[in-house]
Amino acid sequence: MRATDAVGEYGERLAVRHLESLGYRVLHRRWRCARGEIDIVAVDGRCLVVCEVKTRRSLGTGGPAEAVTAAKLARLRRLAALWLDQQEASWPDVRVDVVGVVLPPSGRARVEHLRGVG
């Protein structure tokens, strides 16, 4: 496993732990189809949440959430529609969240959760 993959995997585990601490129910991690991947699919109350996770070791290139562009959000919305098409259940609301994780050289990781970004 490449170092960047390991960092991303660790960030996703922290993101799942964070979401579950807020009462979210995680349905899928790394859901994939031919058109892309959703990092986390979760349920927050009656709302389906498609969550993008960005993990960084430093802020040298900006915060993790800054890496989620308008094009990435549009792709996540398309992927959410594909995921929903495969489900029997339905949700009255669907939103896109971003969880940014910063892993400093020492100390605790910082988790930033942005709700309803797209």
Beta strands, then each sheet from edge to edge (+ up, - down):
strand 1: 25-33
strand 2: 36-44
strand 3: 47-56
strand 4: 93-102
strand 5: 110-114
sheet 1: 1+ 2- 3+ 4+ 5-
end
